Amino acid sequence: MGKDISFRLLRWCGLAALVLGLWAGIMLAMPFVGPQGRQVAVVGDAAQAVRVIAAAGGAVVEVRRGATLAISSDPDFPQRLYAAGAPLVLEGRVAAGCFPRASTSGA
């Protein structure tokens, strides 16, 4: 009976890792596919992300804690972000829900 539980736990962990890996792969690939002008999220320090977005020819849409949303009509915008030094670029609309809004008050 102990082996059966171990096998089920190992199988469940493997399936969970597979699903998370597929989700991460989709999030990483989405900025490169689809219509131009889609929002992307540049993950990392906000000040650095704003500089990278400007260098890549994009516009800042919103700064969130941990990511900055950007947009550009350039179809090569995700590649330009990486070339300008972005550490990670994700699909913006989906990623926006993963990063809380940056507080605007001093509190």
Chimera marker file (.cmm) of the C-alpha trace (Angstrom):
<marker_set name="trace">
<marker id="1" x="0.000" y="0.000" z="0.000" r="1" g="1" b="0" radius="0.5"/>
<marker id="2" x="2.897" y="2.393" z="0.736" r="1" g="1" b="0" radius="0.5"/>
<marker id="3" x="4.300" y="1.912" z="-2.769" r="1" g="1" b="0" radius="0.5"/>
<marker id="4" x="0.892" y="2.680" z="-4.273" r="1" g="1" b="0" radius="0.5"/>
<marker id="5" x="0.697" y="6.010" z="-2.417" r="1" g="1" b="0" radius="0.5"/>
<marker id="6" x="4.293" y="6.875" z="-3.360" r="1" g="1" b="0" radius="0.5"/>
<marker id="7" x="3.596" y="6.114" z="-7.008" r="1" g="1" b="0" radius="0.5"/>
<marker id="8" x="0.436" y="8.255" z="-7.007" r="1" g="1" b="0" radius="0.5"/>
<marker id="9" x="2.244" y="11.142" z="-5.339" r="1" g="1" b="0" radius="0.5"/>
<marker id="10" x="5.144" y="10.902" z="-7.786" r="1" g="1" b="0" radius="0.5"/>
<marker id="11" x="2.726" y="10.712" z="-10.712" r="1" g="1" b="0" radius="0.5"/>
<marker id="12" x="0.766" y="13.729" z="-9.456" r="1" g="1" b="0" radius="0.5"/>
<marker id="13" x="3.969" y="15.762" z="-8.988" r="1" g="1" b="0" radius="0.5"/>
<marker id="14" x="5.102" y="14.815" z="-12.483" r="1" g="1" b="0" radius="0.5"/>
<marker id="15" x="1.799" y="15.876" z="-14.011" r="1" g="1" b="0" radius="0.5"/>
<marker id="16" x="1.825" y="19.152" z="-12.056" r="1" g="1" b="0" radius="0.5"/>
<marker id="17" x="5.381" y="19.862" z="-13.267" r="1" g="1" b="0" radius="0.5"/>
<marker id="18" x="4.334" y="19.106" z="-16.849" r="1" g="1" b="0" radius="0.5"/>
<marker id="19" x="1.348" y="21.471" z="-16.678" r="1" g="1" b="0" radius="0.5"/>
<marker id="20" x="3.412" y="24.260" z="-15.105" r="1" g="1" b="0" radius="0.5"/>
<marker id="21" x="6.146" y="23.760" z="-17.683" r="1" g="1" b="0" radius="0.5"/>
<marker id="22" x="3.666" y="23.954" z="-20.551" r="1" g="1" b="0" radius="0.5"/>
<marker id="23" x="2.089" y="27.095" z="-19.063" r="1" g="1" b="0" radius="0.5"/>
<marker id="24" x="5.512" y="28.738" z="-18.695" r="1" g="1" b="0" radius="0.5"/>
<marker id="25" x="6.402" y="27.816" z="-22.278" r="1" g="1" b="0" radius="0.5"/>
<marker id="26" x="3.193" y="29.336" z="-23.582" r="1" g="1" b="0" radius="0.5"/>
<marker id="27" x="3.740" y="32.535" z="-21.574" r="1" g="1" b="0" radius="0.5"/>
<marker id="28" x="7.269" y="32.849" z="-22.960" r="1" g="1" b="0" radius="0.5"/>
<marker id="29" x="6.195" y="32.170" z="-26.556" r="1" g="1" b="0" radius="0.5"/>
<marker id="30" x="3.078" y="34.361" z="-26.702" r="1" g="1" b="0" radius="0.5"/>
<marker id="31" x="4.875" y="37.716" z="-27.171" r="1" g="1" b="0" radius="0.5"/>
<marker id="32" x="6.419" y="36.358" z="-30.370" r="1" g="1" b="0" radius="0.5"/>
<marker id="33" x="3.196" y="35.146" z="-32.007" r="1" g="1" b="0" radius="0.5"/>
<marker id="34" x="-0.064" y="36.828" z="-32.881" r="1" g="1" b="0" radius="0.5"/>
<marker id="35" x="-0.833" y="40.313" z="-34.115" r="1" g="1" b="0" radius="0.5"/>
<marker id="36" x="1.559" y="43.198" z="-33.621" r="1" g="1" b="0" radius="0.5"/>
<marker id="37" x="0.661" y="45.813" z="-31.065" r="1" g="1" b="0" radius="0.5"/>
<marker id="38" x="-0.023" y="43.343" z="-28.252" r="1" g="1" b="0" radius="0.5"/>
<marker id="39" x="0.899" y="44.291" z="-24.714" r="1" g="1" b="0" radius="0.5"/>
<marker id="40" x="3.938" y="42.633" z="-23.222" r="1" g="1" b="0" radius="0.5"/>
<marker id="41" x="5.214" y="42.545" z="-19.649" r="1" g="1" b="0" radius="0.5"/>
<marker id="42" x="8.882" y="43.254" z="-18.990" r="1" g="1" b="0" radius="0.5"/>
<marker id="43" x="9.642" y="41.479" z="-15.724" r="1" g="1" b="0" radius="0.5"/>
<marker id="44" x="12.114" y="43.044" z="-13.312" r="1" g="1" b="0" radius="0.5"/>
<marker id="45" x="13.061" y="46.402" z="-11.865" r="1" g="1" b="0" radius="0.5"/>
<marker id="46" x="10.666" y="49.136" z="-13.022" r="1" g="1" b="0" radius="0.5"/>
<marker id="47" x="13.334" y="51.770" z="-13.724" r="1" g="1" b="0" radius="0.5"/>
<marker id="48" x="15.392" y="49.350" z="-15.804" r="1" g="1" b="0" radius="0.5"/>
<marker id="49" x="12.264" y="48.120" z="-17.617" r="1" g="1" b="0" radius="0.5"/>
<marker id="50" x="11.270" y="51.680" z="-18.565" r="1" g="1" b="0" radius="0.5"/>
<marker id="51" x="14.768" y="52.309" z="-19.990" r="1" g="1" b="0" radius="0.5"/>
<marker id="52" x="14.673" y="49.015" z="-21.920" r="1" g="1" b="0" radius="0.5"/>
<marker id="53" x="11.198" y="49.758" z="-23.306" r="1" g="1" b="0" radius="0.5"/>
<marker id="54" x="12.284" y="53.218" z="-24.472" r="1" g="1" b="0" radius="0.5"/>
<marker id="55" x="15.452" y="51.798" z="-26.055" r="1" g="1" b="0" radius="0.5"/>
<marker id="56" x="13.364" y="49.186" z="-27.903" r="1" g="1" b="0" radius="0.5"/>
<marker id="57" x="11.006" y="51.847" z="-29.274" r="1" g="1" b="0" radius="0.5"/>
<marker id="58" x="7.982" y="51.010" z="-27.162" r="1" g="1" b="0" radius="0.5"/>
<marker id="59" x="5.645" y="52.868" z="-24.847" r="1" g="1" b="0" radius="0.5"/>
<marker id="60" x="4.969" y="52.144" z="-21.176" r="1" g="1" b="0" radius="0.5"/>
<marker id="61" x="1.333" y="51.240" z="-20.529" r="1" g="1" b="0" radius="0.5"/>
<marker id="62" x="1.498" y="50.614" z="-16.780" r="1" g="1" b="0" radius="0.5"/>
<marker id="63" x="4.092" y="49.989" z="-14.085" r="1" g="1" b="0" radius="0.5"/>
<marker id="64" x="3.232" y="47.137" z="-11.717" r="1" g="1" b="0" radius="0.5"/>
<marker id="65" x="5.167" y="45.634" z="-8.845" r="1" g="1" b="0" radius="0.5"/>
<marker id="66" x="7.618" y="43.270" z="-10.508" r="1" g="1" b="0" radius="0.5"/>
<marker id="67" x="6.705" y="43.999" z="-14.134" r="1" g="1" b="0" radius="0.5"/>
<marker id="68" x="6.137" y="46.882" z="-16.505" r="1" g="1" b="0" radius="0.5"/>
<marker id="69" x="3.514" y="46.610" z="-19.252" r="1" g="1" b="0" radius="0.5"/>
<marker id="70" x="4.508" y="47.972" z="-22.636" r="1" g="1" b="0" radius="0.5"/>
<marker id="71" x="3.209" y="48.204" z="-26.182" r="1" g="1" b="0" radius="0.5"/>
<marker id="72" x="4.625" y="48.866" z="-29.638" r="1" g="1" b="0" radius="0.5"/>
<marker id="73" x="3.396" y="48.508" z="-33.193" r="1" g="1" b="0" radius="0.5"/>
<marker id="74" x="6.769" y="47.024" z="-34.181" r="1" g="1" b="0" radius="0.5"/>
<marker id="75" x="6.313" y="43.299" z="-34.924" r="1" g="1" b="0" radius="0.5"/>
<marker id="76" x="9.862" y="42.647" z="-33.626" r="1" g="1" b="0" radius="0.5"/>
<marker id="77" x="9.229" y="44.426" z="-30.309" r="1" g="1" b="0" radius="0.5"/>
<marker id="78" x="9.830" y="41.357" z="-28.070" r="1" g="1" b="0" radius="0.5"/>
<marker id="79" x="13.165" y="40.674" z="-29.780" r="1" g="1" b="0" radius="0.5"/>
<marker id="80" x="14.116" y="44.357" z="-29.477" r="1" g="1" b="0" radius="0.5"/>
<marker id="81" x="13.320" y="44.255" z="-25.755" r="1" g="1" b="0" radius="0.5"/>
<marker id="82" x="15.646" y="41.306" z="-25.216" r="1" g="1" b="0" radius="0.5"/>
<marker id="83" x="18.338" y="42.986" z="-27.344" r="1" g="1" b="0" radius="0.5"/>
<marker id="84" x="17.989" y="46.135" z="-25.184" r="1" g="1" b="0" radius="0.5"/>
<marker id="85" x="18.547" y="44.105" z="-22.008" r="1" g="1" b="0" radius="0.5"/>
<marker id="86" x="15.132" y="42.917" z="-20.808" r="1" g="1" b="0" radius="0.5"/>
<marker id="87" x="15.598" y="39.962" z="-18.449" r="1" g="1" b="0" radius="0.5"/>
<marker id="88" x="12.210" y="38.377" z="-19.243" r="1" g="1" b="0" radius="0.5"/>
<marker id="89" x="9.335" y="39.296" z="-21.581" r="1" g="1" b="0" radius="0.5"/>
<marker id="90" x="5.888" y="37.740" z="-21.122" r="1" g="1" b="0" radius="0.5"/>
<marker id="91" x="2.473" y="38.167" z="-22.730" r="1" g="1" b="0" radius="0.5"/>
<marker id="92" x="1.107" y="41.320" z="-21.142" r="1" g="1" b="0" radius="0.5"/>
<marker id="93" x="-2.616" y="40.798" z="-20.671" r="1" g="1" b="0" radius="0.5"/>
<marker id="94" x="-2.218" y="37.451" z="-18.942" r="1" g="1" b="0" radius="0.5"/>
<marker id="95" x="0.907" y="38.415" z="-16.996" r="1" g="1" b="0" radius="0.5"/>
<marker id="96" x="-0.746" y="41.602" z="-15.721" r="1" g="1" b="0" radius="0.5"/>
<marker id="97" x="-2.961" y="39.489" z="-13.506" r="1" g="1" b="0" radius="0.5"/>
<marker id="98" x="0.109" y="37.913" z="-11.895" r="1" g="1" b="0" radius="0.5"/>
<marker id="99" x="1.648" y="41.213" z="-10.812" r="1" g="1" b="0" radius="0.5"/>
<marker id="100" x="-0.114" y="43.533" z="-8.336" r="1" g="1" b="0" radius="0.5"/>
<marker id="101" x="-0.604" y="47.177" z="-9.173" r="1" g="1" b="0" radius="0.5"/>
<marker id="102" x="2.141" y="49.441" z="-7.915" r="1" g="1" b="0" radius="0.5"/>
<marker id="103" x="0.942" y="51.675" z="-5.112" r="1" g="1" b="0" radius="0.5"/>
<marker id="104" x="0.785" y="55.366" z="-5.982" r="1" g="1" b="0" radius="0.5"/>
<marker id="105" x="0.521" y="56.643" z="-2.417" r="1" g="1" b="0" radius="0.5"/>
<marker id="106" x="3.353" y="57.093" z="0.013" r="1" g="1" b="0" radius="0.5"/>
<marker id="107" x="1.697" y="54.754" z="2.534" r="1" g="1" b="0" radius="0.5"/>
<link id1="1" id2="2" r="1" g="1" b="0" radius="0.2"/>
<link id1="2" id2="3" r="1" g="1" b="0" radius="0.2"/>
<link id1="3" id2="4" r="1" g="1" b="0" radius="0.2"/>
<link id1="4" id2="5" r="1" g="1" b="0" radius="0.2"/>
<link id1="5" id2="6" r="1" g="1" b="0" radius="0.2"/>
<link id1="6" id2="7" r="1" g="1" b="0" radius="0.2"/>
<link id1="7" id2="8" r="1" g="1" b="0" radius="0.2"/>
<link id1="8" id2="9" r="1" g="1" b="0" radius="0.2"/>
<link id1="9" id2="10" r="1" g="1" b="0" radius="0.2"/>
<link id1="10" id2="11" r="1" g="1" b="0" radius="0.2"/>
<link id1="11" id2="12" r="1" g="1" b="0" radius="0.2"/>
<link id1="12" id2="13" r="1" g="1" b="0" radius="0.2"/>
<link id1="13" id2="14" r="1" g="1" b="0" radius="0.2"/>
<link id1="14" id2="15" r="1" g="1" b="0" radius="0.2"/>
<link id1="15" id2="16" r="1" g="1" b="0" radius="0.2"/>
<link id1="16" id2="17" r="1" g="1" b="0" radius="0.2"/>
<link id1="17" id2="18" r="1" g="1" b="0" radius="0.2"/>
<link id1="18" id2="19" r="1" g="1" b="0" radius="0.2"/>
<link id1="19" id2="20" r="1" g="1" b="0" radius="0.2"/>
<link id1="20" id2="21" r="1" g="1" b="0" radius="0.2"/>
<link id1="21" id2="22" r="1" g="1" b="0" radius="0.2"/>
<link id1="22" id2="23" r="1" g="1" b="0" radius="0.2"/>
<link id1="23" id2="24" r="1" g="1" b="0" radius="0.2"/>
<link id1="24" id2="25" r="1" g="1" b="0" radius="0.2"/>
<link id1="25" id2="26" r="1" g="1" b="0" radius="0.2"/>
<link id1="26" id2="27" r="1" g="1" b="0" radius="0.2"/>
<link id1="27" id2="28" r="1" g="1" b="0" radius="0.2"/>
<link id1="28" id2="29" r="1" g="1" b="0" radius="0.2"/>
<link id1="29" id2="30" r="1" g="1" b="0" radius="0.2"/>
<link id1="30" id2="31" r="1" g="1" b="0" radius="0.2"/>
<link id1="31" id2="32" r="1" g="1" b="0" radius="0.2"/>
<link id1="32" id2="33" r="1" g="1" b="0" radius="0.2"/>
<link id1="33" id2="34" r="1" g="1" b="0" radius="0.2"/>
<link id1="34" id2="35" r="1" g="1" b="0" radius="0.2"/>
<link id1="35" id2="36" r="1" g="1" b="0" radius="0.2"/>
<link id1="36" id2="37" r="1" g="1" b="0" radius="0.2"/>
<link id1="37" id2="38" r="1" g="1" b="0" radius="0.2"/>
<link id1="38" id2="39" r="1" g="1" b="0" radius="0.2"/>
<link id1="39" id2="40" r="1" g="1" b="0" radius="0.2"/>
<link id1="40" id2="41" r="1" g="1" b="0" radius="0.2"/>
<link id1="41" id2="42" r="1" g="1" b="0" radius="0.2"/>
<link id1="42" id2="43" r="1" g="1" b="0" radius="0.2"/>
<link id1="43" id2="44" r="1" g="1" b="0" radius="0.2"/>
<link id1="44" id2="45" r="1" g="1" b="0" radius="0.2"/>
<link id1="45" id2="46" r="1" g="1" b="0" radius="0.2"/>
<link id1="46" id2="47" r="1" g="1" b="0" radius="0.2"/>
<link id1="47" id2="48" r="1" g="1" b="0" radius="0.2"/>
<link id1="48" id2="49" r="1" g="1" b="0" radius="0.2"/>
<link id1="49" id2="50" r="1" g="1" b="0" radius="0.2"/>
<link id1="50" id2="51" r="1" g="1" b="0" radius="0.2"/>
<link id1="51" id2="52" r="1" g="1" b="0" radius="0.2"/>
<link id1="52" id2="53" r="1" g="1" b="0" radius="0.2"/>
<link id1="53" id2="54" r="1" g="1" b="0" radius="0.2"/>
<link id1="54" id2="55" r="1" g="1" b="0" radius="0.2"/>
<link id1="55" id2="56" r="1" g="1" b="0" radius="0.2"/>
<link id1="56" id2="57" r="1" g="1" b="0" radius="0.2"/>
<link id1="57" id2="58" r="1" g="1" b="0" radius="0.2"/>
<link id1="58" id2="59" r="1" g="1" b="0" radius="0.2"/>
<link id1="59" id2="60" r="1" g="1" b="0" radius="0.2"/>
<link id1="60" id2="61" r="1" g="1" b="0" radius="0.2"/>
<link id1="61" id2="62" r="1" g="1" b="0" radius="0.2"/>
<link id1="62" id2="63" r="1" g="1" b="0" radius="0.2"/>
<link id1="63" id2="64" r="1" g="1" b="0" radius="0.2"/>
<link id1="64" id2="65" r="1" g="1" b="0" radius="0.2"/>
<link id1="65" id2="66" r="1" g="1" b="0" radius="0.2"/>
<link id1="66" id2="67" r="1" g="1" b="0" radius="0.2"/>
<link id1="67" id2="68" r="1" g="1" b="0" radius="0.2"/>
<link id1="68" id2="69" r="1" g="1" b="0" radius="0.2"/>
<link id1="69" id2="70" r="1" g="1" b="0" radius="0.2"/>
<link id1="70" id2="71" r="1" g="1" b="0" radius="0.2"/>
<link id1="71" id2="72" r="1" g="1" b="0" radius="0.2"/>
<link id1="72" id2="73" r="1" g="1" b="0" radius="0.2"/>
<link id1="73" id2="74" r="1" g="1" b="0" radius="0.2"/>
<link id1="74" id2="75" r="1" g="1" b="0" radius="0.2"/>
<link id1="75" id2="76" r="1" g="1" b="0" radius="0.2"/>
<link id1="76" id2="77" r="1" g="1" b="0" radius="0.2"/>
<link id1="77" id2="78" r="1" g="1" b="0" radius="0.2"/>
<link id1="78" id2="79" r="1" g="1" b="0" radius="0.2"/>
<link id1="79" id2="80" r="1" g="1" b="0" radius="0.2"/>
<link id1="80" id2="81" r="1" g="1" b="0" radius="0.2"/>
<link id1="81" id2="82" r="1" g="1" b="0" radius="0.2"/>
<link id1="82" id2="83" r="1" g="1" b="0" radius="0.2"/>
<link id1="83" id2="84" r="1" g="1" b="0" radius="0.2"/>
<link id1="84" id2="85" r="1" g="1" b="0" radius="0.2"/>
<link id1="85" id2="86" r="1" g="1" b="0" radius="0.2"/>
<link id1="86" id2="87" r="1" g="1" b="0" radius="0.2"/>
<link id1="87" id2="88" r="1" g="1" b="0" radius="0.2"/>
<link id1="88" id2="89" r="1" g="1" b="0" radius="0.2"/>
<link id1="89" id2="90" r="1" g="1" b="0" radius="0.2"/>
<link id1="90" id2="91" r="1" g="1" b="0" radius="0.2"/>
<link id1="91" id2="92" r="1" g="1" b="0" radius="0.2"/>
<link id1="92" id2="93" r="1" g="1" b="0" radius="0.2"/>
<link id1="93" id2="94" r="1" g="1" b="0" radius="0.2"/>
<link id1="94" id2="95" r="1" g="1" b="0" radius="0.2"/>
<link id1="95" id2="96" r="1" g="1" b="0" radius="0.2"/>
<link id1="96" id2="97" r="1" g="1" b="0" radius="0.2"/>
<link id1="97" id2="98" r="1" g="1" b="0" radius="0.2"/>
<link id1="98" id2="99" r="1" g="1" b="0" radius="0.2"/>
<link id1="99" id2="100" r="1" g="1" b="0" radius="0.2"/>
<link id1="100" id2="101" r="1" g="1" b="0" radius="0.2"/>
<link id1="101" id2="102" r="1" g="1" b="0" radius="0.2"/>
<link id1="102" id2="103" r="1" g="1" b="0" radius="0.2"/>
<link id1="103" id2="104" r="1" g="1" b="0" radius="0.2"/>
<link id1="104" id2="105" r="1" g="1" b="0" radius="0.2"/>
<link id1="105" id2="106" r="1" g="1" b="0" radius="0.2"/>
<link id1="106" id2="107" r="1" g="1" b="0" radius="0.2"/>
</marker_set>
